Amino acid sequence: MPAACYALAAAMKPKDKGHHMFLDAKTCYTALLARDARFDGRFFVGVASTGIYCRPICRARIPKEENCSFYASAAAAEASGFRPCLRCRPELAPGLAPVDAESRLARLAAQGMEADGLSDLTITGLANSLSITDRHLRRVFAGEYGVSPIAWLQTRRLLTAKQLLTDTSLPVIQVAMDAGFGSVRRLNALFRTHYHLSPADFRKTRGTGHDPASPITLSWPTDRLSRGKPS
Ligand SMILES: [Zn+2]
């Protein structure tokens, strides 16, 4: 273990006596090597060679052990003169409470899917953008919303498609693209599975709406996004 880490561990001992002990440097570095998501939010690593601090799950190159110092909070890392990593974005790190951490991650994932405009997005890309693994994302998402990110995304796309079919006279292929399905075939398949109708038949039952050139407003339900424990 490098001198800096020993010094940190030694410095923390008297101060933390009688309190919950912060993780030791060895544990932190091991978690860092594994990019262990269970430690996300539990410590931050300051890298002396770059002046940057990161979350343990950062996808950037793992720093040498002798350049690392470990902090229990982003604030502590900042107070020691480190700047936040732009890649893993320490400000997104979950809080110490596992429940808060998971519902926050799930909400960030849902917001990411919203912000993406429902196109060109994969769950892997989303997980990468949050610096967590696919598996971790699926687990926290199911915990918060009761469905997988894929199912949630499909529902959003279907609702968008329904709205476009109802409110515009855009061709079905355009509806498929705008709603993020990627192809008419995929829109048709999901539409039939969920509504037992083709998009064209669904539109007939609703009648076509506005001129496609006229502006429309999409209003997606946000109840799921805002659902959460009162703070
Ligand atoms: Zn980072």
Residues whose N, C-alpha, C, O or C-beta is under 5 A from the ligand:
A	BS01	ZN	Y53 C54 R55 C58 A60 C85 R87 C88
